[in-house]
Amino acid sequence: MTNRRTWPLDPPGIAYGGDYNPEQWPLDVQMEDIELMREAGVNLLSVAIFSWARLEPREGVHDFGWLDAVLDRLHAAGIRVALATATASPPPWLTRKHPEILPRTADGTVLHQGARQSYAIASPVFRRYALRMTRTLAERYAGHPALALWHVDNELGCHVPHDFSDASAAAFRTWLRERYGTVDALNSAWGTAFWSQRYDSFDEVLPPLAAPTFVNPTQRLDFARFSSDEHLAHYRALRDVLREVTPDVPATTNFMMNTRNKWIDYFSWSAEMDVIANDHYPIAADPEAHVELALSADLSRGVAGGAPWMLMEHSTSAVNWQPRNRPKHPGEMLRNSLAHVARGADAVMFFQWRQSLAGAEKYHSAMVPHAGRDTDVFRSTVELGRALAALAEVRGSRVRADVALVFDYPSWWAAEQDAHPTDALDYQAELLRWYRALWRRGVTVDVVPADADLGGYRAVLAPTLYSVTDATAARIAGAAATGTSVLLTFFSGIVDEHDHVRPGGYPGAFRDLLGVRGEEFWPFLEGETHPLDDGSTADLWGEKTRLEGAEAVRVWAGGPLAGRPAVTRRTVGRGAAWYVATRPDEEGVDRLVRALLDEAGVTPEPPGLPVGVEAVRRHRADGTRYLFLLNHTAEDVEVPARGRELLHDRAVTGALTLPAGGSAVVREERPA
């Protein structure tokens, strides 16, 4: 059995490389690749991700000679391989022979061959072929010295998070039988007394297909759960073959943990992974994309349970899939990469090594661009390789945080369903709103699931935690009672795990903890804002709320709710519970975060950082600390620091000048 979540490279250091697709290139280019990889300091490559049609051009006919030669060359160059199962896109002969493996949308549209991920995740036919290919690869390369890691499939659930094929419908019914046991229990959970939806047997149940009006919300929620679980079942099936054949080789797959990819509950996958890996691509049009990057990196660390993780993909410069694909500015690629390392990544990898000349991703940047070696992008590739080599000793160290942000996929799924008080609610935007305020104050955050142990944190923020179990509500209340300052925001605790409203007044599961009782939601119209008594304004949401043990921290100073509480606080044991029953503007959020952190005794370290300068520490078990400093501003700044700056191998004796757009990593002197 593998040593779970340990990094498999030897000698130790930060892994560096990316997706390598040699099947796209002639031999002379492949030979040049080895030379350039050595120059760049590459030590790990993902290989064969989309190679099924090349490895098995016809059913049962295999061509491994090219891959044998590639792995041999990489091993001779000292480069390790994350070898893929090659199952991420079935070959045309397979979909032609078995069109029933193709996925369908809710309206019955078949998604055909011609792109990638053209398979129904629950199809037993596809699963059989994928398992066969996985076993064939595992048996052939089990003893290859380049093999460091198995890369199972690729970005599972990215393009087809929900499949509505017949195979999926059958698997959904099996999942429901296992979850509920009886059809009566399902009827109770789904509230099928409404709109004459009662089922007499599981055989009558369908996925939430296109329907005349709003589909049963619990049916949709359960289908989201099922779909995440079914993707995990596919991963487990392939991984189990790999463990059988190569028990000492770790396995992973690349997640897509960010504020856009909604439909896989990565926290529920965590225990099945040997190493957590993530792909991340900032949105070029977002002037604060580095803040969303930080949230995604903290989420990756949270899914890893605090252990180091892999950045499996990001981009050297422009991508190909946004409306306008801006290249990265000088220093941006280095800052992006180091931001991930600062927040726990022990690998920095890209899509891809060499920029493709054909296909849908030919304009996606790569470590070696179309223009070749004499380019800013390749020089940045080499610069990053040198920087990561200088940070080899950081590998294995961990990030510590006094503040937690609760991230709950089922609440995301359920809160954004239709037929709600407003269709303008954006769960991820609410998370990012509060995270941004913490980031600007220089506070390091753990992103944790709703069922996490919260007792070790000084402050916990749970924005729009809409769907909660009784156990989760009790755990959050228990953290407050033992000394944590807890902050919840509007539309939290409203429903249970079946999406049934908790009666008795809002905010449902948290009513007693917060000491407030809401009679009615008061969503605001588009563009409507109202003042609070501290001079800030709020929009989107209000509530007719009265105090039942809490004190008002902010009161509506105008509008239809004038005089009613908008923000409340209640002392709970040794801690406190705050409730924000609206969406304050940026200034209002910043003030509330400052008050929460002051109460909890959380201060930024180092103090006095200018806004836009990112500071994060990693800690080794022996007490060594590494301070990562990233300047996202256009001005030079001075930061207090003392120790050895590793990127430039220089002493820092009390202050460090960080140039505009610059980066630094300081191994700090230990206190005397």
C-alpha positions as CSV (number, residue, x, y, z in Angstrom):
1,M,0.0,0.0,0.0
2,T,1.3,3.4,-0.9
3,N,2.3,6.0,1.7
4,R,-0.7,8.2,1.3
5,R,-0.3,11.8,0.2
6,T,3.5,11.7,0.2
7,W,5.3,13.1,-2.8
8,P,7.0,10.4,-4.9
9,L,9.9,12.2,-6.4
10,D,13.5,11.3,-5.6
11,P,15.7,13.3,-5.0
12,P,13.3,15.5,-2.9
13,G,12.2,18.9,-4.1
14,I,9.4,20.8,-5.7
15,A,8.1,18.9,-8.7
16,Y,8.2,20.8,-11.9
17,G,6.8,20.1,-15.4
18,G,3.5,19.6,-17.1
19,D,1.5,17.6,-19.6
20,Y,3.7,16.1,-22.3
21,N,2.1,15.0,-25.6
22,P,4.9,13.6,-27.7
23,E,2.5,11.8,-29.9
24,Q,1.8,15.2,-31.5
25,W,5.5,15.6,-32.6
26,P,8.1,14.0,-34.8
27,L,11.2,12.4,-33.3
28,D,13.5,15.4,-33.9
29,V,11.2,17.7,-31.9
30,Q,11.0,15.0,-29.1
31,M,14.8,15.0,-28.9
32,E,14.9,18.8,-28.7
33,D,12.3,18.5,-25.9
34,I,14.7,16.6,-23.8
35,E,17.4,19.3,-24.2
36,L,14.9,22.0,-23.3
37,M,13.5,20.1,-20.3
38,R,17.0,19.8,-18.9
39,E,17.6,23.5,-19.4
40,A,14.3,24.4,-17.6
41,G,14.8,22.0,-14.7
42,V,11.8,19.8,-15.5
43,N,11.6,16.7,-13.3
44,L,8.0,15.4,-13.7
45,L,5.7,15.1,-16.7
46,S,2.2,13.8,-17.2
47,V,2.2,11.5,-20.2
48,A,-0.5,9.7,-22.3
49,I,-3.5,11.6,-21.0
50,F,-5.2,11.7,-24.4
51,S,-3.4,8.8,-26.0
52,W,-6.0,6.0,-26.2
53,A,-6.5,6.2,-29.9
54,R,-2.8,6.1,-30.5
55,L,-2.1,3.3,-28.0
56,E,-5.1,1.2,-29.3
57,P,-5.8,2.3,-32.9
58,R,-8.1,-0.6,-33.4
59,E,-9.8,-2.7,-30.8
60,G,-7.3,-5.2,-29.3
61,V,-4.5,-3.9,-31.4
62,H,-1.9,-2.0,-29.4
63,D,1.0,0.3,-30.3
64,F,3.3,0.8,-27.3
65,G,6.6,1.3,-29.1
66,W,6.4,5.0,-29.2
67,L,5.5,5.3,-25.5
68,D,8.2,2.8,-24.5
69,A,10.8,5.1,-26.3
70,V,9.4,8.2,-24.7
71,L,9.6,6.8,-21.1
72,D,13.1,5.5,-21.7
73,R,14.3,8.9,-22.9
74,L,12.7,10.7,-20.0
75,H,14.2,8.2,-17.5
76,A,17.7,8.7,-19.1
77,A,17.2,12.5,-18.6
78,G,16.3,12.1,-14.9
79,I,12.7,13.0,-15.5
80,R,9.9,11.1,-13.7
81,V,6.5,10.4,-15.2
82,A,2.9,10.7,-14.0
83,L,1.5,8.1,-16.4
84,A,-2.1,8.5,-17.3
85,T,-4.6,5.7,-17.8
86,A,-5.3,7.2,-21.3
87,T,-9.1,6.9,-20.6
88,A,-10.0,10.6,-20.7
89,S,-11.3,10.4,-24.3
90,P,-12.5,7.1,-25.9
91,P,-11.2,6.5,-29.4
92,P,-13.6,6.8,-32.4
93,W,-13.7,3.1,-33.0
94,L,-15.2,2.6,-29.5
95,T,-18.0,5.2,-29.8
96,R,-18.8,3.9,-33.3
97,K,-19.0,0.3,-32.1
98,H,-20.9,1.3,-28.9
99,P,-22.8,4.5,-29.4
100,E,-24.7,3.7,-26.2
101,I,-21.7,4.9,-24.2
102,L,-22.2,8.5,-25.4
103,P,-23.6,10.9,-22.7
104,R,-26.9,12.8,-23.0
105,T,-28.1,16.1,-21.7
106,A,-31.3,16.6,-19.7
107,D,-33.3,17.3,-22.9
108,G,-32.0,14.1,-24.6
109,T,-29.3,15.6,-26.8
110,V,-26.6,13.1,-27.4
111,L,-23.0,14.5,-27.0
112,H,-21.1,12.9,-29.8
113,Q,-17.5,12.0,-30.6
114,G,-15.3,14.9,-31.8
115,A,-14.1,16.6,-28.6
116,R,-13.2,14.8,-25.4
117,Q,-14.9,13.1,-22.4
118,S,-17.5,11.7,-24.9
119,Y,-18.6,8.9,-22.5
120,A,-21.4,8.3,-20.0
121,I,-19.7,8.0,-16.7
122,A,-22.1,5.2,-15.5
123,S,-21.9,3.2,-18.7
124,P,-20.9,-0.4,-17.8
125,V,-19.7,-0.8,-21.4
126,F,-17.4,2.2,-21.2
127,R,-16.2,1.1,-17.7
128,R,-15.3,-2.3,-19.1
129,Y,-13.1,-0.9,-21.9
130,A,-11.5,1.7,-19.5
131,L,-10.6,-0.9,-17.0
132,R,-9.1,-3.0,-19.7
133,M,-6.9,-0.2,-21.0
134,T,-5.9,0.7,-17.4
135,R,-4.8,-2.8,-16.7
136,T,-2.9,-3.1,-19.9
137,L,-1.0,0.0,-19.2
138,A,-0.3,-0.9,-15.6
139,E,1.0,-4.4,-16.5
140,R,3.2,-3.0,-19.2
141,Y,4.8,-0.2,-17.2
142,A,4.7,-1.5,-13.7
143,G,8.4,-1.9,-13.4
144,H,9.5,1.1,-15.5
145,P,11.9,3.3,-13.5
146,A,10.4,6.5,-14.8
147,L,7.0,5.7,-13.3
148,A,6.4,7.9,-10.2
149,L,2.6,8.4,-10.2
150,W,-0.6,7.3,-11.8
151,H,-2.8,10.0,-13.4
152,V,-6.3,8.5,-13.5
153,D,-8.4,9.8,-16.4
154,N,-8.4,13.6,-16.5
155,E,-10.5,16.4,-15.0
156,L,-13.4,14.1,-14.2
157,G,-16.8,15.9,-14.5
158,C,-15.3,18.9,-16.3
159,H,-17.4,18.8,-19.5
160,V,-20.2,16.3,-18.5
161,P,-20.8,16.7,-14.8
162,H,-24.3,15.3,-15.2
163,D,-25.2,12.6,-17.7
164,F,-28.8,11.7,-18.4
165,S,-28.3,8.6,-20.4
166,D,-30.2,5.3,-19.8
167,A,-27.0,4.0,-18.0
168,S,-27.0,7.0,-15.7
169,A,-30.8,6.5,-15.0
170,A,-30.2,2.9,-14.0
171,A,-27.2,3.8,-11.8
172,F,-29.2,6.6,-10.2
173,R,-31.9,4.2,-9.2
174,T,-29.4,1.9,-7.6
175,W,-27.8,4.8,-5.8
176,L,-31.2,5.9,-4.4
177,R,-32.0,2.3,-3.2
178,E,-28.7,2.3,-1.3
179,R,-29.3,5.8,0.1
180,Y,-33.0,5.4,1.2
181,G,-33.6,1.7,1.4
182,T,-37.4,2.0,0.7
183,V,-39.4,4.0,-1.8
184,D,-41.4,5.4,1.2
185,A,-38.3,6.9,2.6
186,L,-37.5,8.4,-0.8
187,N,-41.0,9.9,-1.0
188,S,-40.6,11.4,2.4
189,A,-37.1,12.9,1.6
190,W,-38.3,14.2,-1.8
191,G,-41.6,15.6,-0.5
192,T,-43.4,13.9,-3.3
193,A,-46.8,14.7,-1.7
194,F,-46.3,18.0,-3.6
195,W,-47.5,18.1,-7.2
196,S,-48.6,14.4,-7.2
197,Q,-45.1,13.1,-7.5
198,R,-45.4,10.0,-5.3
199,Y,-43.5,7.0,-6.5
200,D,-44.7,3.4,-6.0
201,S,-41.3,1.8,-6.9
202,F,-37.8,2.9,-7.6
203,D,-38.3,1.8,-11.2
204,E,-40.5,4.8,-11.7
205,V,-37.8,7.3,-10.8
206,L,-35.9,9.2,-13.5
207,P,-33.0,11.6,-13.4
208,P,-34.2,15.3,-13.4
209,L,-34.9,15.5,-17.1
210,A,-36.3,18.5,-18.9
211,A,-39.8,19.1,-17.6
212,P,-42.7,21.6,-18.0
213,T,-41.7,23.7,-15.0
214,F,-39.5,23.5,-11.9
215,V,-38.2,20.0,-11.2
216,N,-38.4,18.6,-7.7
217,P,-35.5,20.3,-5.9
218,T,-34.5,17.3,-3.8
219,Q,-34.5,15.1,-6.8
220,R,-32.1,17.6,-8.4
221,L,-30.0,17.8,-5.3
222,D,-29.8,14.0,-5.0
223,F,-28.9,13.7,-8.7
224,A,-26.0,16.2,-8.1
225,R,-24.8,14.0,-5.2
226,F,-25.2,10.8,-7.3
227,S,-23.3,12.4,-10.2
228,S,-20.3,13.3,-7.9
229,D,-20.4,9.9,-6.4
230,E,-20.6,8.1,-9.8
231,H,-17.5,10.0,-11.0
232,L,-15.8,8.9,-7.8
233,A,-16.9,5.3,-8.4
234,H,-15.3,5.5,-11.9
235,Y,-12.0,6.8,-10.4
236,R,-12.0,4.1,-7.7
237,A,-12.6,1.4,-10.2
238,L,-9.6,2.4,-12.3
239,R,-7.4,3.2,-9.2
240,D,-8.1,-0.3,-7.7
241,V,-6.7,-1.9,-10.8
242,L,-3.6,0.2,-10.5
243,R,-3.2,-0.7,-6.9
244,E,-3.6,-4.3,-7.6
245,V,-0.9,-4.3,-10.3
246,T,1.4,-1.5,-8.8
247,P,0.7,-1.3,-5.1
248,D,3.6,0.9,-4.4
249,V,2.8,3.6,-7.0
250,P,0.5,6.4,-5.8
251,A,-2.5,7.5,-7.8
252,T,-4.3,10.7,-8.2
253,T,-6.5,12.6,-10.7
254,N,-6.6,16.3,-11.4
255,F,-9.4,18.2,-9.6
256,M,-10.8,21.5,-10.7
257,M,-11.2,23.3,-7.4
258,N,-12.1,26.9,-8.0
259,T,-15.0,29.3,-8.0
260,R,-16.4,28.1,-11.3
261,N,-16.4,24.2,-11.2
262,K,-19.4,23.4,-9.2
263,W,-20.6,19.8,-9.5
264,I,-17.9,17.6,-7.9
265,D,-17.9,17.5,-4.1
266,Y,-14.1,17.2,-3.8
267,F,-14.2,17.0,0.0
268,S,-16.0,13.7,-0.4
269,W,-13.3,12.4,-2.6
270,S,-10.4,13.3,-0.4
271,A,-9.9,10.0,1.5
272,E,-9.7,8.1,-1.8
273,M,-6.7,10.1,-3.1
274,D,-3.0,9.3,-2.5
275,V,-2.1,12.9,-3.5
276,I,-4.5,15.8,-4.0
277,A,-4.0,17.5,-7.4
278,N,-5.6,20.6,-8.8
279,D,-5.8,22.5,-12.1
280,H,-6.3,26.2,-11.9
281,Y,-6.7,29.0,-14.5
282,P,-7.3,32.6,-13.4
283,I,-9.9,34.7,-15.3
284,A,-7.9,37.3,-17.3
285,A,-10.6,39.9,-17.1
286,D,-10.6,39.8,-13.3
287,P,-8.2,42.5,-11.9
288,E,-8.0,40.6,-8.6
289,A,-7.7,37.1,-10.1
290,H,-4.8,36.5,-7.7
291,V,-7.3,36.6,-4.8
292,E,-9.5,33.9,-6.4
293,L,-6.3,31.9,-7.1
294,A,-5.4,32.1,-3.4
295,L,-8.9,30.9,-2.4
296,S,-8.6,27.9,-4.8
297,A,-5.2,27.1,-3.5
298,D,-6.4,27.2,0.1
299,L,-9.4,25.0,-1.0
300,S,-6.9,22.5,-2.5
301,R,-5.0,22.4,0.8
302,G,-8.3,22.0,2.6
303,V,-9.3,19.0,0.5
304,A,-5.9,17.6,1.2
305,G,-6.5,17.8,4.9
306,G,-3.7,20.3,5.3
307,A,-1.1,18.0,3.6
308,P,1.0,19.2,0.6
309,W,-0.7,18.9,-2.8
310,M,0.0,19.2,-6.5
311,L,-0.7,22.0,-8.9
312,M,-1.2,19.7,-11.8
313,E,-2.1,22.3,-14.4
314,H,-2.0,26.0,-14.9
315,S,-0.9,28.3,-17.7
316,T,2.4,29.9,-18.6
317,S,0.5,32.8,-20.3
318,A,-2.8,33.0,-22.2
319,V,-5.5,30.3,-22.3
320,N,-7.7,29.5,-25.3
321,W,-11.2,29.3,-23.8
322,Q,-12.0,32.7,-22.3
323,P,-13.8,35.4,-24.3
324,R,-10.5,37.4,-24.5
325,N,-7.4,35.5,-23.8
326,R,-4.8,38.0,-22.5
327,P,-1.2,36.9,-22.0
328,K,0.3,37.2,-18.6
329,H,2.4,40.2,-17.6
330,P,6.1,40.0,-16.8
331,G,6.5,38.2,-13.4
332,E,2.8,37.1,-13.3
333,M,3.6,33.5,-14.1
334,L,6.2,33.3,-11.4
335,R,3.9,35.0,-8.9
336,N,1.0,32.7,-9.8
337,S,3.2,29.6,-9.3
338,L,4.7,30.8,-6.0
339,A,1.2,31.7,-4.7
340,H,0.2,28.0,-5.1
341,V,3.5,26.9,-3.4
342,A,3.0,29.4,-0.6
343,R,-0.4,27.8,0.1
344,G,0.8,24.2,0.2
345,A,1.6,23.0,-3.3
346,D,4.7,20.8,-3.6
347,A,4.4,20.6,-7.4
348,V,4.1,23.2,-10.1
349,M,2.9,21.9,-13.5
350,F,1.4,23.3,-16.6
351,F,-0.8,22.5,-19.5
352,Q,1.3,21.9,-21.5
353,W,5.0,21.4,-22.2
354,R,5.0,22.3,-25.9
355,Q,2.3,24.4,-27.6
356,S,0.2,22.4,-30.0
357,L,0.1,23.3,-33.7
358,A,-3.4,21.8,-34.3
359,G,-6.5,21.1,-32.4
360,A,-8.8,23.0,-30.1
361,E,-6.0,24.1,-27.7
362,K,-3.4,25.3,-30.2
363,Y,-3.7,28.8,-28.8
364,H,-3.4,27.7,-25.2
365,S,0.1,28.8,-24.0
366,A,2.7,26.3,-23.0
367,M,6.2,26.1,-21.5
368,V,7.6,26.0,-25.0
369,P,5.5,28.4,-27.2
370,H,5.0,28.4,-30.9
371,A,7.9,30.9,-31.3
372,G,10.3,28.5,-29.5
373,R,13.2,29.0,-27.2
374,D,14.0,32.6,-27.8
375,T,10.9,34.0,-26.1
376,D,9.8,35.6,-22.9
377,V,7.6,32.6,-22.1
378,F,10.5,30.1,-22.3
379,R,12.8,32.4,-20.4
380,S,10.1,32.5,-17.7
381,T,9.9,28.7,-17.8
382,V,13.6,28.5,-17.1
383,E,13.4,31.2,-14.4
384,L,10.6,29.4,-12.6
385,G,12.6,26.1,-12.8
386,R,15.5,27.8,-11.1
387,A,13.3,29.4,-8.5
388,L,11.7,26.1,-7.6
389,A,15.1,24.4,-7.3
390,A,16.1,27.1,-4.8
391,L,12.9,26.2,-2.8
392,A,13.6,22.4,-2.6
393,E,13.8,22.5,1.2
394,V,10.3,23.9,1.4
395,R,8.8,20.6,0.2
396,G,6.8,18.9,2.9
397,S,6.3,22.0,5.1
398,R,2.7,23.0,5.9
399,V,0.6,26.1,6.2
400,R,-1.0,27.0,9.6
401,A,-4.1,29.2,10.0
402,D,-6.2,30.6,12.9
403,V,-9.2,31.4,10.6
404,A,-11.4,28.9,8.7
405,L,-13.8,29.5,5.8
406,V,-16.5,26.9,5.5
407,F,-17.0,25.7,1.9
408,D,-19.9,23.3,1.3
409,Y,-20.7,21.9,-2.1
410,P,-24.2,20.7,-1.3
411,S,-25.1,24.2,-0.1
412,W,-23.7,25.6,-3.4
413,W,-25.9,23.2,-5.3
414,A,-29.0,23.7,-3.3
415,A,-28.8,27.5,-2.7
416,E,-28.7,28.3,-6.4
417,Q,-31.7,26.2,-7.4
418,D,-34.6,27.9,-9.1
419,A,-37.9,29.0,-7.3
420,H,-35.9,30.8,-4.6
421,P,-36.4,34.3,-3.1
422,T,-33.9,35.6,-5.7
423,D,-32.1,34.2,-8.7
424,A,-29.2,36.6,-8.2
425,L,-27.6,34.7,-5.3
426,D,-24.1,33.5,-6.3
427,Y,-22.7,31.2,-3.6
428,Q,-19.1,31.5,-4.8
429,A,-19.3,35.2,-5.0
430,E,-20.4,35.3,-1.4
431,L,-17.5,33.1,-0.4
432,L,-15.1,35.3,-2.3
433,R,-16.5,38.5,-0.9
434,W,-15.6,37.4,2.7
435,Y,-12.4,35.7,1.7
436,R,-11.2,38.8,-0.2
437,A,-11.6,40.9,3.0
438,L,-9.4,38.4,4.9
439,W,-6.8,38.3,2.1
440,R,-6.5,42.1,2.1
441,R,-5.8,42.1,5.8
442,G,-3.1,39.5,5.3
443,V,-4.9,36.7,7.2
444,T,-4.1,33.1,6.2
445,V,-7.3,31.0,5.9
446,D,-8.0,27.3,5.9
447,V,-10.9,26.4,3.6
448,V,-12.7,23.5,5.3
449,P,-15.9,21.4,4.8
450,A,-19.0,21.9,6.8
451,D,-18.4,18.8,8.9
452,A,-14.8,19.8,9.8
453,D,-13.7,20.1,13.4
454,L,-13.7,23.9,14.0
455,G,-12.7,24.0,17.6
456,G,-9.1,24.9,16.9
457,Y,-9.8,28.1,15.0
458,R,-10.1,31.5,16.6
459,A,-12.6,32.7,13.9
460,V,-14.8,30.8,11.5
461,L,-16.8,32.3,8.6
462,A,-19.6,30.4,6.9
463,P,-21.2,32.4,4.1
464,T,-24.6,31.2,2.9
465,L,-24.4,27.8,4.5
466,Y,-27.9,27.1,3.2
467,S,-28.2,23.3,3.7
468,V,-27.0,21.8,7.0
469,T,-27.5,18.6,9.0
470,D,-28.3,18.7,12.7
471,A,-24.8,17.5,13.4
472,T,-23.2,20.3,11.4
473,A,-25.3,22.9,13.1
474,A,-24.3,21.4,16.5
475,R,-20.6,21.4,15.6
476,I,-20.7,25.1,14.6
477,A,-22.5,26.0,17.8
478,G,-20.0,23.9,19.8
479,A,-17.1,25.8,18.3
480,A,-18.6,29.1,19.4
481,A,-19.3,27.8,22.9
482,T,-15.6,26.8,23.3
483,G,-14.2,30.1,22.3
484,T,-14.4,30.6,18.5
485,S,-16.0,33.7,16.9
486,V,-18.4,32.4,14.3
487,L,-19.8,34.5,11.5
488,L,-22.8,33.3,9.4
489,T,-24.4,35.2,6.6
490,F,-27.9,35.3,5.1
491,F,-29.7,32.2,3.7
492,S,-27.8,30.0,6.1
493,G,-29.3,27.0,8.0
494,I,-32.6,27.3,6.1
495,V,-33.0,23.7,5.0
496,D,-31.9,20.2,6.1
497,E,-30.0,17.8,3.9
498,H,-33.2,16.9,2.0
499,D,-33.8,20.6,1.1
500,H,-36.7,20.7,3.5
501,V,-37.3,24.1,5.2
502,R,-36.7,24.1,8.9
503,P,-39.9,25.4,10.5
504,G,-40.1,28.0,13.2
505,G,-38.5,31.0,11.6
506,Y,-35.2,31.8,9.9
507,P,-32.3,31.1,10.0
508,G,-33.5,27.7,10.9
509,A,-30.8,25.5,12.2
510,F,-28.9,28.5,13.6
511,R,-31.8,30.4,15.1
512,D,-30.9,29.6,18.7
513,L,-27.2,30.0,18.2
514,L,-27.5,33.4,16.7
515,G,-30.3,34.6,18.9
516,V,-32.4,36.0,16.1
517,R,-35.7,35.0,14.5
518,G,-36.6,35.9,10.9
519,E,-40.2,36.0,9.7
520,E,-39.7,36.8,6.0
521,F,-36.9,37.2,3.5
522,W,-36.8,40.6,1.8
523,P,-34.7,40.3,-1.4
524,F,-34.0,43.6,-3.1
525,L,-34.6,44.4,-6.7
526,E,-31.7,44.7,-9.2
527,G,-29.8,47.9,-8.5
528,E,-31.6,48.5,-5.2
529,T,-29.4,49.5,-2.2
530,H,-30.1,50.7,1.3
531,P,-28.0,52.4,4.0
532,L,-26.8,50.9,7.2
533,D,-26.2,52.9,10.3
534,D,-22.4,52.8,10.0
535,G,-22.5,54.6,6.7
536,S,-22.1,51.6,4.5
537,T,-24.8,50.3,2.2
538,A,-26.1,46.8,1.4
539,D,-27.9,45.2,-1.5
540,L,-29.4,41.9,-2.7
541,W,-30.9,40.7,0.5
542,G,-32.7,41.8,3.7
543,E,-34.8,40.0,6.3
544,K,-37.6,40.9,8.7
545,T,-35.7,39.8,11.7
546,R,-36.1,40.4,15.4
547,L,-33.7,39.9,18.3
548,E,-34.1,36.9,20.6
549,G,-31.0,37.1,22.7
550,A,-28.6,38.8,20.3
551,E,-27.6,42.5,20.1
552,A,-27.8,44.6,16.9
553,V,-24.4,45.5,15.5
554,R,-25.7,47.2,12.4
555,V,-29.2,48.5,11.9
556,W,-31.0,49.5,8.6
557,A,-30.9,53.3,8.4
558,G,-33.4,53.5,5.6
559,G,-35.5,51.6,3.2
560,P,-38.3,49.1,3.9
561,L,-36.5,47.5,6.8
562,A,-35.5,50.8,8.5
563,G,-34.8,50.3,12.2
564,R,-34.6,46.5,12.0
565,P,-31.3,44.7,12.7
566,A,-29.1,43.9,9.7
567,V,-26.1,42.5,11.6
568,T,-26.2,40.9,15.0
569,R,-23.9,39.4,17.6
570,R,-24.6,37.0,20.5
571,T,-22.1,35.9,23.2
572,V,-22.0,32.1,23.3
573,G,-20.0,30.5,26.0
574,R,-16.4,31.6,25.6
575,G,-17.1,32.7,22.0
576,A,-19.6,34.6,19.9
577,A,-22.0,34.1,17.0
578,W,-22.4,36.9,14.4
579,Y,-25.1,37.0,11.8
580,V,-25.0,39.2,8.7
581,A,-28.6,39.2,7.3
582,T,-27.7,41.1,4.1
583,R,-25.0,41.7,1.6
584,P,-22.9,44.7,2.8
585,D,-20.7,46.6,0.4
586,E,-17.0,46.1,0.3
587,E,-16.4,48.8,3.0
588,G,-19.1,47.2,5.2
589,V,-17.6,43.7,4.8
590,D,-14.1,45.0,5.7
591,R,-15.3,46.6,8.8
592,L,-17.1,43.5,10.0
593,V,-14.1,41.3,9.3
594,R,-11.9,43.7,11.2
595,A,-14.3,43.6,14.2
596,L,-14.4,39.8,14.0
597,L,-10.7,39.4,13.9
598,D,-10.1,41.9,16.7
599,E,-12.5,40.0,18.9
600,A,-10.8,36.7,18.0
601,G,-7.3,38.1,18.6
602,V,-6.2,37.4,15.0
603,T,-3.5,39.8,13.7
604,P,-1.7,39.7,10.3
605,E,1.9,38.6,10.5
606,P,4.0,40.4,9.4
607,P,2.0,43.5,10.3
608,G,1.4,46.6,8.2
609,L,1.5,45.0,4.8
610,P,0.2,47.3,2.0
611,V,-3.0,46.1,0.3
612,G,-2.0,44.0,-2.6
613,V,1.0,42.4,-1.0
614,E,0.5,38.7,-0.2
615,A,2.3,37.1,2.7
616,V,1.9,33.4,3.6
617,R,4.1,31.2,5.8
618,R,4.9,27.5,5.5
619,H,6.2,25.7,8.6
620,R,8.5,22.7,8.8
621,A,8.1,20.2,11.7
622,D,11.5,21.3,13.0
623,G,10.3,24.9,13.5
624,T,11.8,26.4,10.3
625,R,9.5,29.0,8.8
626,Y,9.3,30.1,5.1
627,L,7.7,33.5,4.5
628,F,6.4,33.9,0.9
629,L,6.0,37.5,-0.2
630,L,4.2,38.4,-3.5
631,N,3.7,42.0,-4.6
632,H,0.6,42.3,-6.8
633,T,0.9,46.1,-7.0
634,A,2.7,48.4,-9.4
635,E,4.8,50.0,-6.6
636,D,7.9,48.9,-4.8
637,V,7.2,48.1,-1.1
638,E,9.3,47.4,2.0
639,V,8.3,44.4,4.1
640,P,9.8,43.6,7.6
641,A,11.7,40.3,7.3
642,R,14.9,38.7,8.7
643,G,16.6,35.6,7.4
644,R,17.8,34.2,4.1
645,E,15.9,35.1,0.9
646,L,16.1,31.9,-1.1
647,L,15.2,33.0,-4.6
648,H,18.2,35.2,-4.8
649,D,20.3,33.6,-2.0
650,R,20.9,36.7,0.0
651,A,20.6,37.8,3.6
652,V,17.7,39.9,4.8
653,T,18.5,41.9,8.0
654,G,15.3,43.5,9.0
655,A,13.5,44.7,5.9
656,L,13.2,43.5,2.4
657,T,12.4,45.7,-0.6
658,L,10.0,43.9,-2.8
659,P,9.8,45.4,-6.3
660,A,6.6,46.0,-8.2
661,G,5.3,42.7,-9.3
662,G,8.1,40.9,-7.5
663,S,8.3,37.8,-5.4
664,A,10.5,36.6,-2.5
665,V,10.8,33.7,-0.1
666,V,12.5,34.1,3.2
667,R,13.8,31.3,5.4
668,E,13.2,33.2,8.6
669,E,15.7,33.4,11.4
670,R,14.5,31.5,14.5
671,P,13.9,33.6,17.6
672,A,16.8,33.6,20.0
